[in-house]
C-alpha cells in the first residue's frame, strides 16, 4: 500500500496483537484498519506507546488541507472529521472500509484528549446536552403533558367500565 499523504510505501508494524501500516521514512503517518484505532487511543493502552515515534523524514512537508485517497480503496477520497467532541484532532476516515489515517502527531494528541473512557463519555454527554438540551427538555415537558391527559381519560374509563366487568384478573383495574 502507498501512503495517502506522501506516496511512500507503507510498512506493516506489529505492536501487541495489532498490526498497522506506517509510513516509516516518509511522513510518519499511520493507517489503522476498521476499529483498530480503538485499541490504542487511550493513554493506558500500552500498545499505543510504540506507535508514537514512527521514524520520519523531516524534509517532507504536508498540506494539512489536502484530501487523501484511501490506501486500500483507491477510488475513495477519505472524509475528514474531528475524532471527538473536543474538536482538537481531525482524522481521515474511509467511508467504504472504515479505515482511519492519522498524520504524524495525531495519535499522541488523541491519546491525550481524555484521561479515561468515563471522561470521554462525560464530554460527549455534555456536548450533546449543550446542543440539544433545551429542545429535549421541551419535548419531555410536552410528553409529560400528554401523559397526564391520557391518565385523566383512563381514570374516566375506570368509572365507566370497572375492572370486574373485564374478564381476567385485574388487580389494579383495567386501565
N, C-alpha and C positions, 0 to 999 in steps of 0.2 A: 504494500500500500504506500501511497505517496502522502506526504504531509499536506494538508489543505491550506496551510499558511505560507510555507516557503518552498514546497515541492521536493524536499529532501525525502529519502526513503525512510519509512517508519520502522523502528526496531522493536521487536517484542521484548518486554521486560516483565519478569515474574517476581512478585512480592507476595509471600504467603501463598494462598491458594488463588491468587488473582494474577492474570496475565493481561497487561495493557500494551498498547503500541505507543512508543515515544519517539520524538524527533531529536535523537541524540546527535550532536554535532551540527544541528541546524538551529531552528528557532527555540527548541526546548519545550515544545508543546506536548500534550498527552491526549491520546484517543482512548475513550472508555466506551466499550460496548454497552448495550442497554442494561441498566441497573447496576453496573459495576462501580460507578461513582459513589453510590450509597455505602459501599464497603470501606471507603477511605475518606469520607467527607467530614469526619469529626476528629477532634484532637486525640481522643483516647484510642482511636483505631491505629494500631502500631504499623500496619502495612503501609499506610499513607506517608509515613516518615521517609521511606526510601524513595518516594516519588517527588519529593520536594526539591531535590538537587539534580536535575537532568542536565548532563553536560551540553552546553550550547555554544554556538559561535556568536560572540558579542558584536560582530560586524553586521549581522543580519538585523535589519530594522523592518518592522512590520507596520502596516497601516491598520490601526485599530478599527477603522470603519469599514474595511474591506469585507465583503461577503465571502464565505468559504463553501466549497463544494464538499460533500460527504466523501471521505476516503473509501467507504465501502459501496455506496450507491452513487456512482459517478455523476449521474444526471440530476441529482438533488442538491439544491442550494440550501444549506442549513439555516435554521431560524435562530436569531439571536434574541435572548431573553434574559431577564435577571434570574439568578439562581434562587434567591429568597426574597422575602418581603422587605428586607432591609435595603434592597436595591443597590448593593455595593459592587457586586460582581456579575458581569454579563457573560453568559456561556453560549456556545453554538451547539444546537441540537438538531439532529436529522429527524424530520417528521416521518420518515419511512422506516428506518431500522431502530430508531431510538437511541443511537449512539450520541456521545457528547464529546466535543472538542474543547480542551482548555488550553489557552495560551500560557506562556511562561508566567509563573507567579500567581495564577488564578487559583490553583489548588491550595496554596498556602493561605490565600485570602479567604477561601471558602471554609477551610478548617478553623479559621479564627473568628468566624462570624458569630458562632454560638458556643456556649460552654457545654451544653448538653442537648439531648433530644427534647427534654421538657422545656428548655429555654426557647428552642426553635418553635415548638407548638404554641407557647405563650405569645411569642412575637406574631405568629400567624393569626391567632385569635384576636389579638389587639388590633392588628391591621384590618381584619375583616369587620371588627366592631366599629372601627373608625369609618370604614367605607359604607357599611350597611346598617349600623346600629340604630339610627333614627327610623329608617324605613322598616326594619324588623320590629322595633318597639311598636310602631303604628299598626303593623299587621297583627301583632299579638293582641293589642288592645281591641282591634276590630273582631278578631276571633273570639275573645272573651265575651264581647257584647253579643255576638251571635249565639254563643253557647248559653248565655243567660236567657235569651229569648227562647231557645229550644227547651231549656229546663222548665220555663213557665208553661209552654204548650204541653209538655209532658205531664206536668202537675195537673193541668186541666183534664187531660185524658185519664189520669188516675181516678178522678171523681166520676167521670162519665162511664168508665169501664173498669171497675175494681178488679183486682187480680184474681179473685175467686171465680170470676166468670171465664177466665182463660185456663184451658187445660194445662196440666203440668204443675210442677212445684214452683211457686213464685214467692220465695221468701221475702223479697224486697218489693214486690209488686211488679206489674207488667212493664212499667216504664221506669 
